[in-house]
Amino acid sequence: ASDVYKRQHYYFANSYYAEGSLETAAITDYKVTMSSVVIKNNFIGCQFHPEKSSVAGEQFLDYFLGLK
């Protein structure tokens, strides 16, 4: 995974979470360890809200869209 995920602050607004799996591409440690990004085949999902995550969210979306 790219450094775009590392040591950034992302906005989570859920009381549920996905545990780690083979598809986990990024994890978050906040009271529990959870999958923050999962990738399977051509699908990518994120547990956080990139549109509410300021600069970190913008970087994630740029990376996701292949702009950086």
PyMOL Python script that loads the backbone (N, CA, C, O; Angstrom):
from pymol import cmd

cmd.read_pdbstr("""\
ATOM      1  N   ALA A   1       0.839  -1.190   0.000  1.00  0.00           N
ATOM      2  CA  ALA A   1       0.000   0.000   0.000  1.00  0.00           C
ATOM      3  C   ALA A   1       0.877   1.244   0.000  1.00  0.00           C
ATOM      4  O   ALA A   1       2.008   1.228   0.485  1.00  0.00           O
ATOM      5  N   SER A   2       0.359   2.264  -0.525  1.00  0.00           N
ATOM      6  CA  SER A   2       1.085   3.525  -0.613  1.00  0.00           C
ATOM      7  C   SER A   2       1.169   4.209   0.747  1.00  0.00           C
ATOM      8  O   SER A   2       0.378   3.930   1.648  1.00  0.00           O
ATOM      9  N   ASP A   3       2.134   5.102   0.878  1.00  0.00           N
ATOM     10  CA  ASP A   3       2.268   5.894   2.099  1.00  0.00           C
ATOM     11  C   ASP A   3       1.114   6.875   2.282  1.00  0.00           C
ATOM     12  O   ASP A   3       1.013   7.513   3.330  1.00  0.00           O
ATOM     13  N   VAL A   4       0.251   7.006   1.291  1.00  0.00           N
ATOM     14  CA  VAL A   4      -0.880   7.925   1.406  1.00  0.00           C
ATOM     15  C   VAL A   4      -1.768   7.546   2.595  1.00  0.00           C
ATOM     16  O   VAL A   4      -2.465   8.398   3.144  1.00  0.00           O
ATOM     17  N   TYR A   5      -1.742   6.284   2.986  1.00  0.00           N
ATOM     18  CA  TYR A   5      -2.576   5.817   4.092  1.00  0.00           C
ATOM     19  C   TYR A   5      -1.925   6.002   5.459  1.00  0.00           C
ATOM     20  O   TYR A   5      -2.624   6.071   6.470  1.00  0.00           O
ATOM     21  N   LYS A   6      -0.614   6.083   5.501  1.00  0.00           N
ATOM     22  CA  LYS A   6       0.104   6.004   6.775  1.00  0.00           C
ATOM     23  C   LYS A   6       0.063   7.299   7.563  1.00  0.00           C
ATOM     24  O   LYS A   6       0.252   8.387   7.019  1.00  0.00           O
ATOM     25  N   ARG A   7      -0.188   7.159   8.855  1.00  0.00           N
ATOM     26  CA  ARG A   7      -0.122   8.260   9.824  1.00  0.00           C
ATOM     27  C   ARG A   7      -0.957   9.474   9.433  1.00  0.00           C
ATOM     28  O   ARG A   7      -0.551  10.615   9.654  1.00  0.00           O
ATOM     29  N   GLN A   8      -2.094   9.227   8.866  1.00  0.00           N
ATOM     30  CA  GLN A   8      -3.025  10.297   8.508  1.00  0.00           C
ATOM     31  C   GLN A   8      -4.233  10.215   9.436  1.00  0.00           C
ATOM     32  O   GLN A   8      -4.448   9.198  10.094  1.00  0.00           O
ATOM     33  N   HIS A   9      -5.007  11.270   9.486  1.00  0.00           N
ATOM     34  CA  HIS A   9      -6.226  11.286  10.283  1.00  0.00           C
ATOM     35  C   HIS A   9      -7.419  11.284   9.334  1.00  0.00           C
ATOM     36  O   HIS A   9      -7.559  12.163   8.483  1.00  0.00           O
ATOM     37  N   TYR A  10      -8.275  10.275   9.501  1.00  0.00           N
ATOM     38  CA  TYR A  10      -9.453  10.130   8.666  1.00  0.00           C
ATOM     39  C   TYR A  10     -10.705  10.190   9.527  1.00  0.00           C
ATOM     40  O   TYR A  10     -10.660   9.883  10.718  1.00  0.00           O
ATOM     41  N   TYR A  11     -11.809  10.582   8.934  1.00  0.00           N
ATOM     42  CA  TYR A  11     -13.064  10.756   9.652  1.00  0.00           C
ATOM     43  C   TYR A  11     -13.881   9.463   9.597  1.00  0.00           C
ATOM     44  O   TYR A  11     -14.280   9.013   8.523  1.00  0.00           O
ATOM     45  N   PHE A  12     -14.119   8.877  10.764  1.00  0.00           N
ATOM     46  CA  PHE A  12     -14.965   7.691  10.898  1.00  0.00           C
ATOM     47  C   PHE A  12     -16.213   8.111  11.656  1.00  0.00           C
ATOM     48  O   PHE A  12     -16.111   8.829  12.651  1.00  0.00           O
ATOM     49  N   ALA A  13     -17.382   7.685  11.212  1.00  0.00           N
ATOM     50  CA  ALA A  13     -18.620   8.051  11.899  1.00  0.00           C
ATOM     51  C   ALA A  13     -19.532   6.840  12.054  1.00  0.00           C
ATOM     52  O   ALA A  13     -20.754   6.959  11.964  1.00  0.00           O
ATOM     53  N   ASN A  14     -18.946   5.698  12.282  1.00  0.00           N
ATOM     54  CA  ASN A  14     -19.736   4.477  12.373  1.00  0.00           C
ATOM     55  C   ASN A  14     -19.501   3.790  13.713  1.00  0.00           C
ATOM     56  O   ASN A  14     -18.425   3.920  14.297  1.00  0.00           O
ATOM     57  N   SER A  15     -20.479   3.078  14.193  1.00  0.00           N
ATOM     58  CA  SER A  15     -20.300   2.305  15.413  1.00  0.00           C
ATOM     59  C   SER A  15     -19.976   0.847  15.094  1.00  0.00           C
ATOM     60  O   SER A  15     -19.854   0.028  16.005  1.00  0.00           O
ATOM     61  N   TYR A  16     -19.836   0.522  13.832  1.00  0.00           N
ATOM     62  CA  TYR A  16     -19.485  -0.834  13.412  1.00  0.00           C
ATOM     63  C   TYR A  16     -18.158  -0.772  12.663  1.00  0.00           C
ATOM     64  O   TYR A  16     -17.704   0.306  12.278  1.00  0.00           O
ATOM     65  N   TYR A  17     -17.542  -1.931  12.460  1.00  0.00           N
ATOM     66  CA  TYR A  17     -16.272  -1.973  11.746  1.00  0.00           C
ATOM     67  C   TYR A  17     -16.077  -3.342  11.119  1.00  0.00           C
ATOM     68  O   TYR A  17     -16.703  -4.323  11.521  1.00  0.00           O
ATOM     69  N   ALA A  18     -15.205  -3.390  10.136  1.00  0.00           N
ATOM     70  CA  ALA A  18     -14.831  -4.652   9.491  1.00  0.00           C
ATOM     71  C   ALA A  18     -13.519  -5.130  10.099  1.00  0.00           C
ATOM     72  O   ALA A  18     -12.552  -4.372  10.181  1.00  0.00           O
ATOM     73  N   GLU A  19     -13.490  -6.378  10.520  1.00  0.00           N
ATOM     74  CA  GLU A  19     -12.256  -6.948  11.047  1.00  0.00           C
ATOM     75  C   GLU A  19     -11.282  -7.174   9.901  1.00  0.00           C
ATOM     76  O   GLU A  19     -11.665  -7.127   8.732  1.00  0.00           O
ATOM     77  N   GLY A  20     -10.037  -7.416  10.237  1.00  0.00           N
ATOM     78  CA  GLY A  20      -9.017  -7.681   9.224  1.00  0.00           C
ATOM     79  C   GLY A  20      -9.306  -8.960   8.460  1.00  0.00           C
ATOM     80  O   GLY A  20      -9.891  -9.901   8.998  1.00  0.00           O
ATOM     81  N   SER A  21      -8.893  -8.985   7.207  1.00  0.00           N
ATOM     82  CA  SER A  21      -9.076 -10.158   6.344  1.00  0.00           C
ATOM     83  C   SER A  21      -7.973 -10.170   5.292  1.00  0.00           C
ATOM     84  O   SER A  21      -7.111  -9.290   5.278  1.00  0.00           O
ATOM     85  N   LEU A  22      -8.001 -11.145   4.433  1.00  0.00           N
ATOM     86  CA  LEU A  22      -7.010 -11.209   3.348  1.00  0.00           C
ATOM     87  C   LEU A  22      -7.135 -10.013   2.407  1.00  0.00           C
ATOM     88  O   LEU A  22      -6.172  -9.644   1.735  1.00  0.00           O
ATOM     89  N   GLU A  23      -8.320  -9.411   2.360  1.00  0.00           N
ATOM     90  CA  GLU A  23      -8.558  -8.271   1.469  1.00  0.00           C
ATOM     91  C   GLU A  23      -8.189  -6.936   2.104  1.00  0.00           C
ATOM     92  O   GLU A  23      -8.292  -5.905   1.440  1.00  0.00           O
ATOM     93  N   THR A  24      -7.766  -6.916   3.356  1.00  0.00           N
ATOM     94  CA  THR A  24      -7.427  -5.676   4.037  1.00  0.00           C
ATOM     95  C   THR A  24      -6.183  -5.054   3.409  1.00  0.00           C
ATOM     96  O   THR A  24      -5.139  -5.699   3.310  1.00  0.00           O
ATOM     97  N   ALA A  25      -6.306  -3.795   2.985  1.00  0.00           N
ATOM     98  CA  ALA A  25      -5.180  -3.062   2.406  1.00  0.00           C
ATOM     99  C   ALA A  25      -4.630  -2.030   3.378  1.00  0.00           C
ATOM    100  O   ALA A  25      -3.474  -1.625   3.262  1.00  0.00           O
ATOM    101  N   ALA A  26      -5.452  -1.597   4.344  1.00  0.00           N
ATOM    102  CA  ALA A  26      -5.016  -0.637   5.360  1.00  0.00           C
ATOM    103  C   ALA A  26      -5.805  -0.906   6.635  1.00  0.00           C
ATOM    104  O   ALA A  26      -6.974  -1.290   6.593  1.00  0.00           O
ATOM    105  N   ILE A  27      -5.141  -0.697   7.770  1.00  0.00           N
ATOM    106  CA  ILE A  27      -5.797  -0.897   9.052  1.00  0.00           C
ATOM    107  C   ILE A  27      -5.780   0.388   9.869  1.00  0.00           C
ATOM    108  O   ILE A  27      -4.967   1.283   9.638  1.00  0.00           O
ATOM    109  N   THR A  28      -6.685   0.456  10.813  1.00  0.00           N
ATOM    110  CA  THR A  28      -6.734   1.558  11.766  1.00  0.00           C
ATOM    111  C   THR A  28      -6.768   0.958  13.160  1.00  0.00           C
ATOM    112  O   THR A  28      -7.509   0.010  13.422  1.00  0.00           O
ATOM    113  N   ASP A  29      -5.968   1.511  14.045  1.00  0.00           N
ATOM    114  CA  ASP A  29      -5.989   1.121  15.452  1.00  0.00           C
ATOM    115  C   ASP A  29      -6.638   2.245  16.238  1.00  0.00           C
ATOM    116  O   ASP A  29      -6.041   3.305  16.427  1.00  0.00           O
ATOM    117  N   TYR A  30      -7.859   2.014  16.693  1.00  0.00           N
ATOM    118  CA  TYR A  30      -8.569   2.978  17.522  1.00  0.00           C
ATOM    119  C   TYR A  30      -9.503   2.185  18.429  1.00  0.00           C
ATOM    120  O   TYR A  30     -10.630   1.859  18.055  1.00  0.00           O
ATOM    121  N   LYS A  31      -9.024   1.889  19.595  1.00  0.00           N
ATOM    122  CA  LYS A  31      -9.703   1.013  20.567  1.00  0.00           C
ATOM    123  C   LYS A  31      -9.712  -0.432  20.104  1.00  0.00           C
ATOM    124  O   LYS A  31      -9.505  -1.332  20.917  1.00  0.00           O
ATOM    125  N   VAL A  32      -9.943  -0.679  18.838  1.00  0.00           N
ATOM    126  CA  VAL A  32      -9.827  -2.003  18.214  1.00  0.00           C
ATOM    127  C   VAL A  32      -9.044  -1.834  16.917  1.00  0.00           C
ATOM    128  O   VAL A  32      -8.917  -0.724  16.400  1.00  0.00           O
ATOM    129  N   THR A  33      -8.531  -2.922  16.405  1.00  0.00           N
ATOM    130  CA  THR A  33      -7.875  -2.893  15.096  1.00  0.00           C
ATOM    131  C   THR A  33      -8.912  -3.282  14.055  1.00  0.00           C
ATOM    132  O   THR A  33      -9.564  -4.320  14.174  1.00  0.00           O
ATOM    133  N   MET A  34      -9.061  -2.444  13.031  1.00  0.00           N
ATOM    134  CA  MET A  34     -10.079  -2.698  12.008  1.00  0.00           C
ATOM    135  C   MET A  34      -9.538  -2.424  10.613  1.00  0.00           C
ATOM    136  O   MET A  34      -8.545  -1.718  10.438  1.00  0.00           O
ATOM    137  N   SER A  35     -10.205  -2.989   9.643  1.00  0.00           N
ATOM    138  CA  SER A  35      -9.891  -2.698   8.241  1.00  0.00           C
ATOM    139  C   SER A  35     -10.403  -1.308   7.917  1.00  0.00           C
ATOM    140  O   SER A  35     -11.578  -1.011   8.129  1.00  0.00           O
ATOM    141  N   SER A  36      -9.524  -0.448   7.400  1.00  0.00           N
ATOM    142  CA  SER A  36      -9.981   0.858   6.948  1.00  0.00           C
ATOM    143  C   SER A  36     -10.147   0.883   5.439  1.00  0.00           C
ATOM    144  O   SER A  36     -10.976   1.627   4.916  1.00  0.00           O
ATOM    145  N   VAL A  37      -9.356   0.068   4.730  1.00  0.00           N
ATOM    146  CA  VAL A  37      -9.466  -0.048   3.277  1.00  0.00           C
ATOM    147  C   VAL A  37      -9.383  -1.532   2.935  1.00  0.00           C
ATOM    148  O   VAL A  37      -8.515  -2.248   3.435  1.00  0.00           O
ATOM    149  N   VAL A  38     -10.286  -1.982   2.085  1.00  0.00           N
ATOM    150  CA  VAL A  38     -10.257  -3.356   1.594  1.00  0.00           C
ATOM    151  C   VAL A  38     -10.253  -3.332   0.073  1.00  0.00           C
ATOM    152  O   VAL A  38     -10.867  -2.470  -0.555  1.00  0.00           O
ATOM    153  N   ILE A  39      -9.549  -4.296  -0.500  1.00  0.00           N
ATOM    154  CA  ILE A  39      -9.475  -4.408  -1.958  1.00  0.00           C
ATOM    155  C   ILE A  39      -9.714  -5.868  -2.326  1.00  0.00           C
ATOM    156  O   ILE A  39      -9.074  -6.769  -1.784  1.00  0.00           O
ATOM    157  N   LYS A  40     -10.626  -6.086  -3.236  1.00  0.00           N
ATOM    158  CA  LYS A  40     -10.870  -7.434  -3.764  1.00  0.00           C
ATOM    159  C   LYS A  40     -11.187  -7.300  -5.245  1.00  0.00           C
ATOM    160  O   LYS A  40     -12.118  -6.601  -5.646  1.00  0.00           O
ATOM    161  N   ASN A  41     -10.386  -7.989  -6.038  1.00  0.00           N
ATOM    162  CA  ASN A  41     -10.500  -7.910  -7.493  1.00  0.00           C
ATOM    163  C   ASN A  41     -10.444  -6.438  -7.909  1.00  0.00           C
ATOM    164  O   ASN A  41      -9.454  -5.763  -7.629  1.00  0.00           O
ATOM    165  N   ASN A  42     -11.473  -5.938  -8.560  1.00  0.00           N
ATOM    166  CA  ASN A  42     -11.453  -4.531  -8.989  1.00  0.00           C
ATOM    167  C   ASN A  42     -12.327  -3.646  -8.103  1.00  0.00           C
ATOM    168  O   ASN A  42     -12.759  -2.575  -8.530  1.00  0.00           O
ATOM    169  N   PHE A  43     -12.587  -4.085  -6.878  1.00  0.00           N
ATOM    170  CA  PHE A  43     -13.386  -3.305  -5.930  1.00  0.00           C
ATOM    171  C   PHE A  43     -12.514  -2.780  -4.800  1.00  0.00           C
ATOM    172  O   PHE A  43     -11.686  -3.512  -4.257  1.00  0.00           O
ATOM    173  N   ILE A  44     -12.696  -1.525  -4.450  1.00  0.00           N
ATOM    174  CA  ILE A  44     -12.005  -0.911  -3.319  1.00  0.00           C
ATOM    175  C   ILE A  44     -13.067  -0.280  -2.436  1.00  0.00           C
ATOM    176  O   ILE A  44     -13.928   0.459  -2.915  1.00  0.00           O
ATOM    177  N   GLY A  45     -13.001  -0.574  -1.148  1.00  0.00           N
ATOM    178  CA  GLY A  45     -13.940   0.020  -0.205  1.00  0.00           C
ATOM    179  C   GLY A  45     -13.184   0.627   0.956  1.00  0.00           C
ATOM    180  O   GLY A  45     -12.146   0.110   1.369  1.00  0.00           O
ATOM    181  N   CYS A  46     -13.699   1.720   1.479  1.00  0.00           N
ATOM    182  CA  CYS A  46     -13.072   2.324   2.655  1.00  0.00           C
ATOM    183  C   CYS A  46     -14.113   2.499   3.746  1.00  0.00           C
ATOM    184  O   CYS A  46     -15.274   2.803   3.474  1.00  0.00           O
ATOM    185  N   GLN A  47     -13.683   2.302   4.982  1.00  0.00           N
ATOM    186  CA  GLN A  47     -14.552   2.382   6.138  1.00  0.00           C
ATOM    187  C   GLN A  47     -14.769   3.836   6.566  1.00  0.00           C
ATOM    188  O   GLN A  47     -15.769   4.157   7.208  1.00  0.00           O
ATOM    189  N   PHE A  48     -13.843   4.698   6.211  1.00  0.00           N
ATOM    190  CA  PHE A  48     -13.905   6.103   6.621  1.00  0.00           C
ATOM    191  C   PHE A  48     -14.576   6.942   5.530  1.00  0.00           C
ATOM    192  O   PHE A  48     -14.883   6.445   4.447  1.00  0.00           O
ATOM    193  N   HIS A  49     -14.792   8.202   5.833  1.00  0.00           N
ATOM    194  CA  HIS A  49     -15.408   9.139   4.886  1.00  0.00           C
ATOM    195  C   HIS A  49     -14.321  10.030   4.293  1.00  0.00           C
ATOM    196  O   HIS A  49     -13.910  10.993   4.940  1.00  0.00           O
ATOM    197  N   PRO A  50     -13.840   9.739   3.077  1.00  0.00           N
ATOM    198  CA  PRO A  50     -12.782  10.577   2.501  1.00  0.00           C
ATOM    199  C   PRO A  50     -13.238  12.022   2.275  1.00  0.00           C
ATOM    200  O   PRO A  50     -12.435  12.947   2.400  1.00  0.00           O
ATOM    201  N   GLU A  51     -14.506  12.222   1.946  1.00  0.00           N
ATOM    202  CA  GLU A  51     -15.002  13.575   1.675  1.00  0.00           C
ATOM    203  C   GLU A  51     -15.052  14.442   2.927  1.00  0.00           C
ATOM    204  O   GLU A  51     -15.175  15.662   2.827  1.00  0.00           O
ATOM    205  N   LYS A  52     -14.957  13.827   4.103  1.00  0.00           N
ATOM    206  CA  LYS A  52     -14.963  14.567   5.367  1.00  0.00           C
ATOM    207  C   LYS A  52     -13.611  14.512   6.065  1.00  0.00           C
ATOM    208  O   LYS A  52     -13.490  14.908   7.224  1.00  0.00           O
ATOM    209  N   SER A  53     -12.594  14.024   5.361  1.00  0.00           N
ATOM    210  CA  SER A  53     -11.287  13.775   5.976  1.00  0.00           C
ATOM    211  C   SER A  53     -10.224  14.792   5.594  1.00  0.00           C
ATOM    212  O   SER A  53      -9.032  14.495   5.676  1.00  0.00           O
ATOM    213  N   SER A  54     -10.626  15.973   5.183  1.00  0.00           N
ATOM    214  CA  SER A  54      -9.714  17.083   4.912  1.00  0.00           C
ATOM    215  C   SER A  54      -8.645  16.687   3.894  1.00  0.00           C
ATOM    216  O   SER A  54      -8.939  16.016   2.905  1.00  0.00           O
ATOM    217  N   VAL A  55      -7.422  17.102   4.140  1.00  0.00           N
ATOM    218  CA  VAL A  55      -6.315  16.870   3.206  1.00  0.00           C
ATOM    219  C   VAL A  55      -6.059  15.377   3.025  1.00  0.00           C
ATOM    220  O   VAL A  55      -5.796  14.929   1.909  1.00  0.00           O
ATOM    221  N   ALA A  56      -6.132  14.606   4.100  1.00  0.00           N
ATOM    222  CA  ALA A  56      -5.905  13.158   4.003  1.00  0.00           C
ATOM    223  C   ALA A  56      -6.932  12.515   3.081  1.00  0.00           C
ATOM    224  O   ALA A  56      -6.585  11.647   2.280  1.00  0.00           O
ATOM    225  N   GLY A  57      -8.180  12.928   3.184  1.00  0.00           N
ATOM    226  CA  GLY A  57      -9.225  12.403   2.320  1.00  0.00           C
ATOM    227  C   GLY A  57      -9.010  12.775   0.863  1.00  0.00           C
ATOM    228  O   GLY A  57      -9.233  11.964  -0.036  1.00  0.00           O
ATOM    229  N   GLU A  58      -8.577  14.002   0.637  1.00  0.00           N
ATOM    230  CA  GLU A  58      -8.282  14.447  -0.734  1.00  0.00           C
ATOM    231  C   GLU A  58      -7.123  13.641  -1.324  1.00  0.00           C
ATOM    232  O   GLU A  58      -7.168  13.246  -2.489  1.00  0.00           O
ATOM    233  N   GLN A  59      -6.097  13.401  -0.525  1.00  0.00           N
ATOM    234  CA  GLN A  59      -4.966  12.588  -0.981  1.00  0.00           C
ATOM    235  C   GLN A  59      -5.422  11.170  -1.316  1.00  0.00           C
ATOM    236  O   GLN A  59      -5.007  10.604  -2.327  1.00  0.00           O
ATOM    237  N   PHE A  60      -6.272  10.599  -0.471  1.00  0.00           N
ATOM    238  CA  PHE A  60      -6.790   9.258  -0.726  1.00  0.00           C
ATOM    239  C   PHE A  60      -7.560   9.228  -2.042  1.00  0.00           C
ATOM    240  O   PHE A  60      -7.354   8.333  -2.862  1.00  0.00           O
ATOM    241  N   LEU A  61      -8.447  10.202  -2.248  1.00  0.00           N
ATOM    242  CA  LEU A  61      -9.230  10.227  -3.488  1.00  0.00           C
ATOM    243  C   LEU A  61      -8.353  10.442  -4.711  1.00  0.00           C
ATOM    244  O   LEU A  61      -8.590   9.832  -5.754  1.00  0.00           O
ATOM    245  N   ASP A  62      -7.335  11.307  -4.603  1.00  0.00           N
ATOM    246  CA  ASP A  62      -6.396  11.498  -5.715  1.00  0.00           C
ATOM    247  C   ASP A  62      -5.672  10.194  -6.033  1.00  0.00           C
ATOM    248  O   ASP A  62      -5.527   9.827  -7.199  1.00  0.00           O
ATOM    249  N   TYR A  63      -5.221   9.500  -4.996  1.00  0.00           N
ATOM    250  CA  TYR A  63      -4.537   8.212  -5.177  1.00  0.00           C
ATOM    251  C   TYR A  63      -5.478   7.195  -5.801  1.00  0.00           C
ATOM    252  O   TYR A  63      -5.112   6.485  -6.738  1.00  0.00           O
ATOM    253  N   PHE A  64      -6.698   7.133  -5.270  1.00  0.00           N
ATOM    254  CA  PHE A  64      -7.709   6.203  -5.768  1.00  0.00           C
ATOM    255  C   PHE A  64      -8.000   6.449  -7.243  1.00  0.00           C
ATOM    256  O   PHE A  64      -8.148   5.499  -8.012  1.00  0.00           O
ATOM    257  N   LEU A  65      -8.082   7.701  -7.639  1.00  0.00           N
ATOM    258  CA  LEU A  65      -8.380   8.049  -9.014  1.00  0.00           C
ATOM    259  C   LEU A  65      -7.157   8.025  -9.921  1.00  0.00           C
ATOM    260  O   LEU A  65      -7.262   8.277 -11.121  1.00  0.00           O
ATOM    261  N   GLY A  66      -5.986   7.717  -9.340  1.00  0.00           N
ATOM    262  CA  GLY A  66      -4.767   7.629 -10.132  1.00  0.00           C
ATOM    263  C   GLY A  66      -4.167   8.969 -10.491  1.00  0.00           C
ATOM    264  O   GLY A  66      -3.377   9.058 -11.431  1.00  0.00           O
ATOM    265  N   LEU A  67      -4.525  10.016  -9.762  1.00  0.00           N
ATOM    266  CA  LEU A  67      -4.015  11.347 -10.069  1.00  0.00           C
ATOM    267  C   LEU A  67      -2.640  11.587  -9.477  1.00  0.00           C
ATOM    268  O   LEU A  67      -1.930  12.491  -9.918  1.00  0.00           O
ATOM    269  N   LYS A  68      -2.244  10.788  -8.475  1.00  0.00           N
ATOM    270  CA  LYS A  68      -0.931  10.949  -7.844  1.00  0.00           C
ATOM    271  C   LYS A  68      -0.253   9.622  -7.700  1.00  0.00           C
ATOM    272  O   LYS A  68       0.865   9.552  -7.190  1.00  0.00           O
TER     273      LYS A  68
END
""", "prot")
cmd.dss("prot")
cmd.show_as("cartoon", "prot")
cmd.util.cbc("prot")
cmd.orient("prot")
